[in-house]
Amino acid sequence: MFCPVCENKTSLASMEMTPELVEEMTESEPVADFCGEKLLEYRLKLCSECTRLISGMTCAECGCFVQFRARHSTAHCVLNRW
């Protein structure tokens, strides 16, 4: 997985996290155990309502891209929201 800031020379806040970009960024991800769409939507909804979400994409608690963490079936929120 690559760092979009390093690869694209653009700030994360200005990036639009489209489904296509998330898919492209996770293609090289070794873990293929992704959750279903309903669970993903549920997790992302909870993240979007969280005060610790930065620019709609980064968790201020753990530093992850929420689109990536939420997609993995075995992942969990460090704040125990999901």
mmCIF file of the N, C-alpha and C atoms, coordinates in Angstrom:
data_MODEL
# 
_entry.id   MODEL 
# 
loop_
_atom_site.group_PDB 
_atom_site.id 
_atom_site.type_symbol 
_atom_site.label_atom_id 
_atom_site.label_alt_id 
_atom_site.label_comp_id 
_atom_site.label_asym_id 
_atom_site.label_entity_id 
_atom_site.label_seq_id 
_atom_site.pdbx_PDB_ins_code 
_atom_site.Cartn_x 
_atom_site.Cartn_y 
_atom_site.Cartn_z 
_atom_site.occupancy 
_atom_site.B_iso_or_equiv 
_atom_site.pdbx_formal_charge 
_atom_site.auth_seq_id 
_atom_site.auth_comp_id 
_atom_site.auth_asym_id 
_atom_site.auth_atom_id 
_atom_site.pdbx_PDB_model_num 
ATOM 1   N N  . MET A 1 1  ? 0.850   -1.176  0.000  1.00 0.00 ? 1  MET A N  1 
ATOM 2   C CA . MET A 1 1  ? 0.000   0.000   0.000  1.00 0.00 ? 1  MET A CA 1 
ATOM 3   C C  . MET A 1 1  ? 0.891   1.232   0.000  1.00 0.00 ? 1  MET A C  1 
ATOM 4   N N  . PHE A 1 2  ? 0.492   2.240   -0.696 1.00 0.00 ? 2  PHE A N  1 
ATOM 5   C CA . PHE A 1 2  ? 1.299   3.444   -0.792 1.00 0.00 ? 2  PHE A CA 1 
ATOM 6   C C  . PHE A 1 2  ? 0.659   4.593   -0.027 1.00 0.00 ? 2  PHE A C  1 
ATOM 7   N N  . CYS A 1 3  ? 1.456   5.569   0.255  1.00 0.00 ? 3  CYS A N  1 
ATOM 8   C CA . CYS A 1 3  ? 0.974   6.785   0.910  1.00 0.00 ? 3  CYS A CA 1 
ATOM 9   C C  . CYS A 1 3  ? 0.527   7.754   -0.173 1.00 0.00 ? 3  CYS A C  1 
ATOM 10  N N  . PRO A 1 4  ? -0.743  8.121   -0.209 1.00 0.00 ? 4  PRO A N  1 
ATOM 11  C CA . PRO A 1 4  ? -1.201  9.006   -1.272 1.00 0.00 ? 4  PRO A CA 1 
ATOM 12  C C  . PRO A 1 4  ? -0.517  10.366  -1.248 1.00 0.00 ? 4  PRO A C  1 
ATOM 13  N N  . VAL A 1 5  ? -0.090  10.810  -0.100 1.00 0.00 ? 5  VAL A N  1 
ATOM 14  C CA . VAL A 1 5  ? 0.601   12.097  -0.030 1.00 0.00 ? 5  VAL A CA 1 
ATOM 15  C C  . VAL A 1 5  ? 1.939   12.005  -0.750 1.00 0.00 ? 5  VAL A C  1 
ATOM 16  N N  . CYS A 1 6  ? 2.674   10.921  -0.509 1.00 0.00 ? 6  CYS A N  1 
ATOM 17  C CA . CYS A 1 6  ? 3.986   10.753  -1.136 1.00 0.00 ? 6  CYS A CA 1 
ATOM 18  C C  . CYS A 1 6  ? 3.869   10.478  -2.631 1.00 0.00 ? 6  CYS A C  1 
ATOM 19  N N  . GLU A 1 7  ? 2.960   9.599   -3.007 1.00 0.00 ? 7  GLU A N  1 
ATOM 20  C CA . GLU A 1 7  ? 2.816   9.209   -4.402 1.00 0.00 ? 7  GLU A CA 1 
ATOM 21  C C  . GLU A 1 7  ? 2.259   10.335  -5.273 1.00 0.00 ? 7  GLU A C  1 
ATOM 22  N N  . ASN A 1 8  ? 1.241   11.002  -4.801 1.00 0.00 ? 8  ASN A N  1 
ATOM 23  C CA . ASN A 1 8  ? 0.549   11.987  -5.622 1.00 0.00 ? 8  ASN A CA 1 
ATOM 24  C C  . ASN A 1 8  ? 0.956   13.420  -5.338 1.00 0.00 ? 8  ASN A C  1 
ATOM 25  N N  . LYS A 1 9  ? 1.766   13.623  -4.308 1.00 0.00 ? 9  LYS A N  1 
ATOM 26  C CA . LYS A 1 9  ? 2.210   14.965  -3.924 1.00 0.00 ? 9  LYS A CA 1 
ATOM 27  C C  . LYS A 1 9  ? 1.016   15.908  -3.720 1.00 0.00 ? 9  LYS A C  1 
ATOM 28  N N  . THR A 1 10 ? 0.014   15.409  -3.030 1.00 0.00 ? 10 THR A N  1 
ATOM 29  C CA . THR A 1 10 ? -1.166  16.214  -2.736 1.00 0.00 ? 10 THR A CA 1 
ATOM 30  C C  . THR A 1 10 ? -1.536  16.028  -1.275 1.00 0.00 ? 10 THR A C  1 
ATOM 31  N N  . SER A 1 11 ? -2.187  17.012  -0.689 1.00 0.00 ? 11 SER A N  1 
ATOM 32  C CA . SER A 1 11 ? -2.554  16.882  0.719  1.00 0.00 ? 11 SER A CA 1 
ATOM 33  C C  . SER A 1 11 ? -3.748  15.953  0.861  1.00 0.00 ? 11 SER A C  1 
ATOM 34  N N  . LEU A 1 12 ? -3.780  15.216  1.955  1.00 0.00 ? 12 LEU A N  1 
ATOM 35  C CA . LEU A 1 12 ? -4.879  14.286  2.188  1.00 0.00 ? 12 LEU A CA 1 
ATOM 36  C C  . LEU A 1 12 ? -6.210  15.013  2.274  1.00 0.00 ? 12 LEU A C  1 
ATOM 37  N N  . ALA A 1 13 ? -6.213  16.201  2.847  1.00 0.00 ? 13 ALA A N  1 
ATOM 38  C CA . ALA A 1 13 ? -7.463  16.944  3.006  1.00 0.00 ? 13 ALA A CA 1 
ATOM 39  C C  . ALA A 1 13 ? -8.083  17.303  1.663  1.00 0.00 ? 13 ALA A C  1 
ATOM 40  N N  . SER A 1 14 ? -7.270  17.422  0.621  1.00 0.00 ? 14 SER A N  1 
ATOM 41  C CA . SER A 1 14 ? -7.803  17.792  -0.688 1.00 0.00 ? 14 SER A CA 1 
ATOM 42  C C  . SER A 1 14 ? -8.190  16.580  -1.532 1.00 0.00 ? 14 SER A C  1 
ATOM 43  N N  . MET A 1 15 ? -7.888  15.380  -1.059 1.00 0.00 ? 15 MET A N  1 
ATOM 44  C CA . MET A 1 15 ? -8.212  14.174  -1.824 1.00 0.00 ? 15 MET A CA 1 
ATOM 45  C C  . MET A 1 15 ? -9.662  13.779  -1.636 1.00 0.00 ? 15 MET A C  1 
ATOM 46  N N  . GLU A 1 16 ? -10.300 13.380  -2.709 1.00 0.00 ? 16 GLU A N  1 
ATOM 47  C CA . GLU A 1 16 ? -11.655 12.854  -2.631 1.00 0.00 ? 16 GLU A CA 1 
ATOM 48  C C  . GLU A 1 16 ? -11.552 11.336  -2.574 1.00 0.00 ? 16 GLU A C  1 
ATOM 49  N N  . MET A 1 17 ? -12.022 10.731  -1.476 1.00 0.00 ? 17 MET A N  1 
ATOM 50  C CA . MET A 1 17 ? -11.938 9.283   -1.305 1.00 0.00 ? 17 MET A CA 1 
ATOM 51  C C  . MET A 1 17 ? -13.092 8.618   -2.046 1.00 0.00 ? 17 MET A C  1 
ATOM 52  N N  . THR A 1 18 ? -12.904 8.407   -3.323 1.00 0.00 ? 18 THR A N  1 
ATOM 53  C CA . THR A 1 18 ? -13.917 7.736   -4.127 1.00 0.00 ? 18 THR A CA 1 
ATOM 54  C C  . THR A 1 18 ? -13.787 6.236   -3.928 1.00 0.00 ? 18 THR A C  1 
ATOM 55  N N  . PRO A 1 19 ? -14.847 5.477   -4.199 1.00 0.00 ? 19 PRO A N  1 
ATOM 56  C CA . PRO A 1 19 ? -14.739 4.014   -4.108 1.00 0.00 ? 19 PRO A CA 1 
ATOM 57  C C  . PRO A 1 19 ? -13.617 3.469   -4.992 1.00 0.00 ? 19 PRO A C  1 
ATOM 58  N N  . GLU A 1 20 ? -13.406 4.104   -6.144 1.00 0.00 ? 20 GLU A N  1 
ATOM 59  C CA . GLU A 1 20 ? -12.355 3.653   -7.057 1.00 0.00 ? 20 GLU A CA 1 
ATOM 60  C C  . GLU A 1 20 ? -10.968 3.851   -6.441 1.00 0.00 ? 20 GLU A C  1 
ATOM 61  N N  . LEU A 1 21 ? -10.773 4.984   -5.766 1.00 0.00 ? 21 LEU A N  1 
ATOM 62  C CA . LEU A 1 21 ? -9.483  5.248   -5.127 1.00 0.00 ? 21 LEU A CA 1 
ATOM 63  C C  . LEU A 1 21 ? -9.234  4.273   -3.985 1.00 0.00 ? 21 LEU A C  1 
ATOM 64  N N  . VAL A 1 22 ? -10.252 4.015   -3.189 1.00 0.00 ? 22 VAL A N  1 
ATOM 65  C CA . VAL A 1 22 ? -10.114 3.056   -2.089 1.00 0.00 ? 22 VAL A CA 1 
ATOM 66  C C  . VAL A 1 22 ? -9.762  1.683   -2.645 1.00 0.00 ? 22 VAL A C  1 
ATOM 67  N N  . GLU A 1 23 ? -10.441 1.271   -3.711 1.00 0.00 ? 23 GLU A N  1 
ATOM 68  C CA . GLU A 1 23 ? -10.157 -0.037  -4.313 1.00 0.00 ? 23 GLU A CA 1 
ATOM 69  C C  . GLU A 1 23 ? -8.728  -0.091  -4.837 1.00 0.00 ? 23 GLU A C  1 
ATOM 70  N N  . GLU A 1 24 ? -8.303  0.960   -5.511 1.00 0.00 ? 24 GLU A N  1 
ATOM 71  C CA . GLU A 1 24 ? -6.941  1.016   -6.046 1.00 0.00 ? 24 GLU A CA 1 
ATOM 72  C C  . GLU A 1 24 ? -5.906  0.937   -4.931 1.00 0.00 ? 24 GLU A C  1 
ATOM 73  N N  . MET A 1 25 ? -6.159  1.639   -3.838 1.00 0.00 ? 25 MET A N  1 
ATOM 74  C CA . MET A 1 25 ? -5.204  1.678   -2.739 1.00 0.00 ? 25 MET A CA 1 
ATOM 75  C C  . MET A 1 25 ? -5.172  0.371   -1.952 1.00 0.00 ? 25 MET A C  1 
ATOM 76  N N  . THR A 1 26 ? -6.232  -0.408  -2.014 1.00 0.00 ? 26 THR A N  1 
ATOM 77  C CA . THR A 1 26 ? -6.267  -1.663  -1.271 1.00 0.00 ? 26 THR A CA 1 
ATOM 78  C C  . THR A 1 26 ? -5.928  -2.871  -2.133 1.00 0.00 ? 26 THR A C  1 
ATOM 79  N N  . GLU A 1 27 ? -5.686  -2.680  -3.420 1.00 0.00 ? 27 GLU A N  1 
ATOM 80  C CA . GLU A 1 27 ? -5.363  -3.802  -4.302 1.00 0.00 ? 27 GLU A CA 1 
ATOM 81  C C  . GLU A 1 27 ? -4.154  -4.586  -3.819 1.00 0.00 ? 27 GLU A C  1 
ATOM 82  N N  . SER A 1 28 ? -3.152  -3.902  -3.319 1.00 0.00 ? 28 SER A N  1 
ATOM 83  C CA . SER A 1 28 ? -1.933  -4.581  -2.877 1.00 0.00 ? 28 SER A CA 1 
ATOM 84  C C  . SER A 1 28 ? -2.022  -5.036  -1.427 1.00 0.00 ? 28 SER A C  1 
ATOM 85  N N  . GLU A 1 29 ? -3.145  -4.771  -0.792 1.00 0.00 ? 29 GLU A N  1 
ATOM 86  C CA . GLU A 1 29 ? -3.347  -5.159  0.606  1.00 0.00 ? 29 GLU A CA 1 
ATOM 87  C C  . GLU A 1 29 ? -3.335  -6.681  0.717  1.00 0.00 ? 29 GLU A C  1 
ATOM 88  N N  . PRO A 1 30 ? -2.478  -7.263  1.572  1.00 0.00 ? 30 PRO A N  1 
ATOM 89  C CA . PRO A 1 30 ? -2.377  -8.718  1.662  1.00 0.00 ? 30 PRO A CA 1 
ATOM 90  C C  . PRO A 1 30 ? -3.611  -9.385  2.268  1.00 0.00 ? 30 PRO A C  1 
ATOM 91  N N  . VAL A 1 31 ? -4.370  -8.662  3.071  1.00 0.00 ? 31 VAL A N  1 
ATOM 92  C CA . VAL A 1 31 ? -5.550  -9.242  3.698  1.00 0.00 ? 31 VAL A CA 1 
ATOM 93  C C  . VAL A 1 31 ? -6.727  -9.125  2.745  1.00 0.00 ? 31 VAL A C  1 
ATOM 94  N N  . ALA A 1 32 ? -7.344  -10.251 2.412  1.00 0.00 ? 32 ALA A N  1 
ATOM 95  C CA . ALA A 1 32 ? -8.463  -10.241 1.473  1.00 0.00 ? 32 ALA A CA 1 
ATOM 96  C C  . ALA A 1 32 ? -9.782  -10.507 2.175  1.00 0.00 ? 32 ALA A C  1 
ATOM 97  N N  . ASP A 1 33 ? -9.786  -10.442 3.485  1.00 0.00 ? 33 ASP A N  1 
ATOM 98  C CA . ASP A 1 33 ? -10.979 -10.748 4.261  1.00 0.00 ? 33 ASP A CA 1 
ATOM 99  C C  . ASP A 1 33 ? -11.767 -9.466  4.517  1.00 0.00 ? 33 ASP A C  1 
ATOM 100 N N  . PHE A 1 34 ? -12.504 -9.023  3.492  1.00 0.00 ? 34 PHE A N  1 
ATOM 101 C CA . PHE A 1 34 ? -13.264 -7.791  3.603  1.00 0.00 ? 34 PHE A CA 1 
ATOM 102 C C  . PHE A 1 34 ? -14.675 -8.075  4.081  1.00 0.00 ? 34 PHE A C  1 
ATOM 103 N N  . CYS A 1 35 ? -15.269 -7.106  4.764  1.00 0.00 ? 35 CYS A N  1 
ATOM 104 C CA . CYS A 1 35 ? -16.640 -7.256  5.255  1.00 0.00 ? 35 CYS A CA 1 
ATOM 105 C C  . CYS A 1 35 ? -17.627 -6.959  4.127  1.00 0.00 ? 35 CYS A C  1 
ATOM 106 N N  . GLY A 1 36 ? -18.883 -7.267  4.366  1.00 0.00 ? 36 GLY A N  1 
ATOM 107 C CA . GLY A 1 36 ? -19.924 -7.003  3.387  1.00 0.00 ? 36 GLY A CA 1 
ATOM 108 C C  . GLY A 1 36 ? -20.264 -5.518  3.315  1.00 0.00 ? 36 GLY A C  1 
ATOM 109 N N  . GLU A 1 37 ? -21.002 -5.152  2.279  1.00 0.00 ? 37 GLU A N  1 
ATOM 110 C CA . GLU A 1 37 ? -21.347 -3.749  2.053  1.00 0.00 ? 37 GLU A CA 1 
ATOM 111 C C  . GLU A 1 37 ? -22.185 -3.154  3.181  1.00 0.00 ? 37 GLU A C  1 
ATOM 112 N N  . LYS A 1 38 ? -23.136 -3.923  3.717  1.00 0.00 ? 38 LYS A N  1 
ATOM 113 C CA . LYS A 1 38 ? -24.001 -3.419  4.801  1.00 0.00 ? 38 LYS A CA 1 
ATOM 114 C C  . LYS A 1 38 ? -23.172 -3.075  6.037  1.00 0.00 ? 38 LYS A C  1 
ATOM 115 N N  . LEU A 1 39 ? -22.256 -3.981  6.409  1.00 0.00 ? 39 LEU A N  1 
ATOM 116 C CA . LEU A 1 39 ? -21.404 -3.740  7.572  1.00 0.00 ? 39 LEU A CA 1 
ATOM 117 C C  . LEU A 1 39 ? -20.477 -2.551  7.318  1.00 0.00 ? 39 LEU A C  1 
ATOM 118 N N  . LEU A 1 40 ? -19.947 -2.460  6.123  1.00 0.00 ? 40 LEU A N  1 
ATOM 119 C CA . LEU A 1 40 ? -19.080 -1.333  5.765  1.00 0.00 ? 40 LEU A CA 1 
ATOM 120 C C  . LEU A 1 40 ? -19.846 -0.016  5.893  1.00 0.00 ? 40 LEU A C  1 
ATOM 121 N N  . GLU A 1 41 ? -21.050 0.034   5.352  1.00 0.00 ? 41 GLU A N  1 
ATOM 122 C CA . GLU A 1 41 ? -21.870 1.246   5.443  1.00 0.00 ? 41 GLU A CA 1 
ATOM 123 C C  . GLU A 1 41 ? -22.143 1.616   6.897  1.00 0.00 ? 41 GLU A C  1 
ATOM 124 N N  . TYR A 1 42 ? -22.457 0.621   7.717  1.00 0.00 ? 42 TYR A N  1 
ATOM 125 C CA . TYR A 1 42 ? -22.727 0.847   9.139  1.00 0.00 ? 42 TYR A CA 1 
ATOM 126 C C  . TYR A 1 42 ? -21.500 1.443   9.832  1.00 0.00 ? 42 TYR A C  1 
ATOM 127 N N  . ARG A 1 43 ? -20.349 0.840   9.600  1.00 0.00 ? 43 ARG A N  1 
ATOM 128 C CA . ARG A 1 43 ? -19.115 1.314   10.227 1.00 0.00 ? 43 ARG A CA 1 
ATOM 129 C C  . ARG A 1 43 ? -18.764 2.731   9.778  1.00 0.00 ? 43 ARG A C  1 
ATOM 130 N N  . LEU A 1 44 ? -18.872 2.982   8.482  1.00 0.00 ? 44 LEU A N  1 
ATOM 131 C CA . LEU A 1 44 ? -18.536 4.309   7.967  1.00 0.00 ? 44 LEU A CA 1 
ATOM 132 C C  . LEU A 1 44 ? -19.508 5.373   8.468  1.00 0.00 ? 44 LEU A C  1 
ATOM 133 N N  . LYS A 1 45 ? -20.762 4.999   8.668  1.00 0.00 ? 45 LYS A N  1 
ATOM 134 C CA . LYS A 1 45 ? -21.742 5.937   9.229  1.00 0.00 ? 45 LYS A CA 1 
ATOM 135 C C  . LYS A 1 45 ? -21.323 6.332   10.643 1.00 0.00 ? 45 LYS A C  1 
ATOM 136 N N  . LEU A 1 46 ? -20.940 5.344   11.443 1.00 0.00 ? 46 LEU A N  1 
ATOM 137 C CA . LEU A 1 46 ? -20.489 5.635   12.804 1.00 0.00 ? 46 LEU A CA 1 
ATOM 138 C C  . LEU A 1 46 ? -19.235 6.505   12.790 1.00 0.00 ? 46 LEU A C  1 
ATOM 139 N N  . CYS A 1 47 ? -18.322 6.207   11.889 1.00 0.00 ? 47 CYS A N  1 
ATOM 140 C CA . CYS A 1 47 ? -17.103 7.017   11.785 1.00 0.00 ? 47 CYS A CA 1 
ATOM 141 C C  . CYS A 1 47 ? -17.437 8.449   11.373 1.00 0.00 ? 47 CYS A C  1 
ATOM 142 N N  . SER A 1 48 ? -18.365 8.603   10.432 1.00 0.00 ? 48 SER A N  1 
ATOM 143 C CA . SER A 1 48 ? -18.701 9.949   9.952  1.00 0.00 ? 48 SER A CA 1 
ATOM 144 C C  . SER A 1 48 ? -19.327 10.809  11.041 1.00 0.00 ? 48 SER A C  1 
ATOM 145 N N  . GLU A 1 49 ? -19.932 10.175  12.045 1.00 0.00 ? 49 GLU A N  1 
ATOM 146 C CA . GLU A 1 49 ? -20.557 10.893  13.154 1.00 0.00 ? 49 GLU A CA 1 
ATOM 147 C C  . GLU A 1 49 ? -19.584 11.151  14.309 1.00 0.00 ? 49 GLU A C  1 
ATOM 148 N N  . CYS A 1 50 ? -18.392 10.604  14.226 1.00 0.00 ? 50 CYS A N  1 
ATOM 149 C CA . CYS A 1 50 ? -17.416 10.698  15.310 1.00 0.00 ? 50 CYS A CA 1 
ATOM 150 C C  . CYS A 1 50 ? -16.679 12.041  15.281 1.00 0.00 ? 50 CYS A C  1 
ATOM 151 N N  . THR A 1 51 ? -16.513 12.631  16.448 1.00 0.00 ? 51 THR A N  1 
ATOM 152 C CA . THR A 1 51 ? -15.803 13.913  16.548 1.00 0.00 ? 51 THR A CA 1 
ATOM 153 C C  . THR A 1 51 ? -14.300 13.762  16.326 1.00 0.00 ? 51 THR A C  1 
ATOM 154 N N  . ARG A 1 52 ? -13.797 12.548  16.325 1.00 0.00 ? 52 ARG A N  1 
ATOM 155 C CA . ARG A 1 52 ? -12.363 12.310  16.142 1.00 0.00 ? 52 ARG A CA 1 
ATOM 156 C C  . ARG A 1 52 ? -11.994 12.073  14.674 1.00 0.00 ? 52 ARG A C  1 
ATOM 157 N N  . LEU A 1 53 ? -12.967 12.208  13.764 1.00 0.00 ? 53 LEU A N  1 
ATOM 158 C CA . LEU A 1 53 ? -12.707 12.041  12.339 1.00 0.00 ? 53 LEU A CA 1 
ATOM 159 C C  . LEU A 1 53 ? -12.153 13.346  11.774 1.00 0.00 ? 53 LEU A C  1 
ATOM 160 N N  . ILE A 1 54 ? -11.028 13.255  11.071 1.00 0.00 ? 54 ILE A N  1 
ATOM 161 C CA . ILE A 1 54 ? -10.374 14.422  10.487 1.00 0.00 ? 54 ILE A CA 1 
ATOM 162 C C  . ILE A 1 54 ? -10.598 14.420  8.979  1.00 0.00 ? 54 ILE A C  1 
ATOM 163 N N  . SER A 1 55 ? -11.111 15.516  8.464  1.00 0.00 ? 55 SER A N  1 
ATOM 164 C CA . SER A 1 55 ? -11.318 15.699  7.019  1.00 0.00 ? 55 SER A CA 1 
ATOM 165 C C  . SER A 1 55 ? -12.106 14.566  6.381  1.00 0.00 ? 55 SER A C  1 
ATOM 166 N N  . GLY A 1 56 ? -12.940 13.920  7.142  1.00 0.00 ? 56 GLY A N  1 
ATOM 167 C CA . GLY A 1 56 ? -13.793 12.874  6.595  1.00 0.00 ? 56 GLY A CA 1 
ATOM 168 C C  . GLY A 1 56 ? -13.081 11.599  6.203  1.00 0.00 ? 56 GLY A C  1 
ATOM 169 N N  . MET A 1 57 ? -11.799 11.452  6.607  1.00 0.00 ? 57 MET A N  1 
ATOM 170 C CA . MET A 1 57 ? -11.088 10.254  6.166  1.00 0.00 ? 57 MET A CA 1 
ATOM 171 C C  . MET A 1 57 ? -10.106 9.657   7.163  1.00 0.00 ? 57 MET A C  1 
ATOM 172 N N  . THR A 1 58 ? -9.608  10.415  8.106  1.00 0.00 ? 58 THR A N  1 
ATOM 173 C CA . THR A 1 58 ? -8.563  9.927   9.004  1.00 0.00 ? 58 THR A CA 1 
ATOM 174 C C  . THR A 1 58 ? -9.033  9.940   10.449 1.00 0.00 ? 58 THR A C  1 
ATOM 175 N N  . CYS A 1 59 ? -8.765  8.848   11.161 1.00 0.00 ? 59 CYS A N  1 
ATOM 176 C CA . CYS A 1 59 ? -9.106  8.761   12.578 1.00 0.00 ? 59 CYS A CA 1 
ATOM 177 C C  . CYS A 1 59 ? -8.008  9.450   13.389 1.00 0.00 ? 59 CYS A C  1 
ATOM 178 N N  . ALA A 1 60 ? -8.392  10.420  14.207 1.00 0.00 ? 60 ALA A N  1 
ATOM 179 C CA . ALA A 1 60 ? -7.419  11.142  15.030 1.00 0.00 ? 60 ALA A CA 1 
ATOM 180 C C  . ALA A 1 60 ? -6.882  10.279  16.163 1.00 0.00 ? 60 ALA A C  1 
ATOM 181 N N  . GLU A 1 61 ? -7.579  9.227   16.526 1.00 0.00 ? 61 GLU A N  1 
ATOM 182 C CA . GLU A 1 61 ? -7.135  8.348   17.614 1.00 0.00 ? 61 GLU A CA 1 
ATOM 183 C C  . GLU A 1 61 ? -6.021  7.413   17.170 1.00 0.00 ? 61 GLU A C  1 
ATOM 184 N N  . CYS A 1 62 ? -6.199  6.750   16.037 1.00 0.00 ? 62 CYS A N  1 
ATOM 185 C CA . CYS A 1 62 ? -5.205  5.748   15.618 1.00 0.00 ? 62 CYS A CA 1 
ATOM 186 C C  . CYS A 1 62 ? -4.458  6.127   14.345 1.00 0.00 ? 62 CYS A C  1 
ATOM 187 N N  . GLY A 1 63 ? -4.937  7.149   13.629 1.00 0.00 ? 63 GLY A N  1 
ATOM 188 C CA . GLY A 1 63 ? -4.263  7.595   12.419 1.00 0.00 ? 63 GLY A CA 1 
ATOM 189 C C  . GLY A 1 63 ? -4.614  6.825   11.161 1.00 0.00 ? 63 GLY A C  1 
ATOM 190 N N  . CYS A 1 64 ? -5.554  5.899   11.252 1.00 0.00 ? 64 CYS A N  1 
ATOM 191 C CA . CYS A 1 64 ? -5.896  5.083   10.078 1.00 0.00 ? 64 CYS A CA 1 
ATOM 192 C C  . CYS A 1 64 ? -6.787  5.844   9.109  1.00 0.00 ? 64 CYS A C  1 
ATOM 193 N N  . PHE A 1 65 ? -6.813  5.376   7.870  1.00 0.00 ? 65 PHE A N  1 
ATOM 194 C CA . PHE A 1 65 ? -7.822  5.807   6.917  1.00 0.00 ? 65 PHE A CA 1 
ATOM 195 C C  . PHE A 1 65 ? -9.055  4.980   7.250  1.00 0.00 ? 65 PHE A C  1 
ATOM 196 N N  . VAL A 1 66 ? -10.139 5.631   7.649  1.00 0.00 ? 66 VAL A N  1 
ATOM 197 C CA . VAL A 1 66 ? -11.309 4.879   8.102  1.00 0.00 ? 66 VAL A CA 1 
ATOM 198 C C  . VAL A 1 66 ? -11.887 3.998   7.000  1.00 0.00 ? 66 VAL A C  1 
ATOM 199 N N  . GLN A 1 67 ? -11.760 4.402   5.740  1.00 0.00 ? 67 GLN A N  1 
ATOM 200 C CA . GLN A 1 67 ? -12.261 3.585   4.629  1.00 0.00 ? 67 GLN A CA 1 
ATOM 201 C C  . GLN A 1 67 ? -11.528 2.238   4.576  1.00 0.00 ? 67 GLN A C  1 
ATOM 202 N N  . PHE A 1 68 ? -10.265 2.221   4.939  1.00 0.00 ? 68 PHE A N  1 
ATOM 203 C CA . PHE A 1 68 ? -9.504  0.973   4.932  1.00 0.00 ? 68 PHE A CA 1 
ATOM 204 C C  . PHE A 1 68 ? -9.846  0.115   6.136  1.00 0.00 ? 68 PHE A C  1 
ATOM 205 N N  . ARG A 1 69 ? -9.772  0.707   7.321  1.00 0.00 ? 69 ARG A N  1 
ATOM 206 C CA . ARG A 1 69 ? -10.023 -0.059  8.542  1.00 0.00 ? 69 ARG A CA 1 
ATOM 207 C C  . ARG A 1 69 ? -11.433 -0.634  8.535  1.00 0.00 ? 69 ARG A C  1 
ATOM 208 N N  . ALA A 1 70 ? -12.408 0.168   8.157  1.00 0.00 ? 70 ALA A N  1 
ATOM 209 C CA . ALA A 1 70 ? -13.804 -0.277  8.173  1.00 0.00 ? 70 ALA A CA 1 
ATOM 210 C C  . ALA A 1 70 ? -14.056 -1.419  7.198  1.00 0.00 ? 70 ALA A C  1 
ATOM 211 N N  . ARG A 1 71 ? -13.281 -1.495  6.145  1.00 0.00 ? 71 ARG A N  1 
ATOM 212 C CA . ARG A 1 71 ? -13.476 -2.519  5.111  1.00 0.00 ? 71 ARG A CA 1 
ATOM 213 C C  . ARG A 1 71 ? -13.053 -3.919  5.580  1.00 0.00 ? 71 ARG A C  1 
ATOM 214 N N  . HIS A 1 72 ? -12.110 -4.012  6.490  1.00 0.00 ? 72 HIS A N  1 
ATOM 215 C CA . HIS A 1 72 ? -11.612 -5.315  6.938  1.00 0.00 ? 72 HIS A CA 1 
ATOM 216 C C  . HIS A 1 72 ? -12.558 -5.943  7.959  1.00 0.00 ? 72 HIS A C  1 
ATOM 217 N N  . SER A 1 73 ? -12.923 -7.178  7.728  1.00 0.00 ? 73 SER A N  1 
ATOM 218 C CA . SER A 1 73 ? -13.923 -7.838  8.578  1.00 0.00 ? 73 SER A CA 1 
ATOM 219 C C  . SER A 1 73 ? -13.457 -8.026  10.015 1.00 0.00 ? 73 SER A C  1 
ATOM 220 N N  . THR A 1 74 ? -12.167 -8.171  10.242 1.00 0.00 ? 74 THR A N  1 
ATOM 221 C CA . THR A 1 74 ? -11.668 -8.420  11.598 1.00 0.00 ? 74 THR A CA 1 
ATOM 222 C C  . THR A 1 74 ? -11.213 -7.149  12.307 1.00 0.00 ? 74 THR A C  1 
ATOM 223 N N  . ALA A 1 75 ? -11.298 -6.011  11.621 1.00 0.00 ? 75 ALA A N  1 
ATOM 224 C CA . ALA A 1 75 ? -10.869 -4.742  12.218 1.00 0.00 ? 75 ALA A CA 1 
ATOM 225 C C  . ALA A 1 75 ? -11.890 -4.261  13.241 1.00 0.00 ? 75 ALA A C  1 
ATOM 226 N N  . HIS A 1 76 ? -11.449 -3.342  14.077 1.00 0.00 ? 76 HIS A N  1 
ATOM 227 C CA . HIS A 1 76 ? -12.345 -2.744  15.064 1.00 0.00 ? 76 HIS A CA 1 
ATOM 228 C C  . HIS A 1 76 ? -11.960 -1.279  15.258 1.00 0.00 ? 76 HIS A C  1 
ATOM 229 N N  . CYS A 1 77 ? -12.887 -0.526  15.782 1.00 0.00 ? 77 CYS A N  1 
ATOM 230 C CA . CYS A 1 77 ? -12.647 0.878   16.093 1.00 0.00 ? 77 CYS A CA 1 
ATOM 231 C C  . CYS A 1 77 ? -11.903 0.947   17.423 1.00 0.00 ? 77 CYS A C  1 
ATOM 232 N N  . VAL A 1 78 ? -10.850 1.744   17.488 1.00 0.00 ? 78 VAL A N  1 
ATOM 233 C CA . VAL A 1 78 ? -10.081 1.854   18.730 1.00 0.00 ? 78 VAL A CA 1 
ATOM 234 C C  . VAL A 1 78 ? -10.882 2.537   19.836 1.00 0.00 ? 78 VAL A C  1 
ATOM 235 N N  . LEU A 1 79 ? -11.961 3.206   19.475 1.00 0.00 ? 79 LEU A N  1 
ATOM 236 C CA . LEU A 1 79 ? -12.843 3.843   20.454 1.00 0.00 ? 79 LEU A CA 1 
ATOM 237 C C  . LEU A 1 79 ? -14.047 2.961   20.790 1.00 0.00 ? 79 LEU A C  1 
ATOM 238 N N  . ASN A 1 80 ? -14.020 1.741   20.274 1.00 0.00 ? 80 ASN A N  1 
ATOM 239 C CA . ASN A 1 80 ? -15.101 0.761   20.499 1.00 0.00 ? 80 ASN A CA 1 
ATOM 240 C C  . ASN A 1 80 ? -16.462 1.236   20.009 1.00 0.00 ? 80 ASN A C  1 
ATOM 241 N N  . ARG A 1 81 ? -16.469 2.030   18.952 1.00 0.00 ? 81 ARG A N  1 
ATOM 242 C CA . ARG A 1 81 ? -17.739 2.461   18.356 1.00 0.00 ? 81 ARG A CA 1 
ATOM 243 C C  . ARG A 1 81 ? -18.326 1.357   17.490 1.00 0.00 ? 81 ARG A C  1 
ATOM 244 N N  . TRP A 1 82 ? -17.479 0.495   16.934 1.00 0.00 ? 82 TRP A N  1 
ATOM 245 C CA . TRP A 1 82 ? -17.927 -0.664  16.159 1.00 0.00 ? 82 TRP A CA 1 
ATOM 246 C C  . TRP A 1 82 ? -16.905 -1.770  16.294 1.00 0.00 ? 82 TRP A C  1 
# 
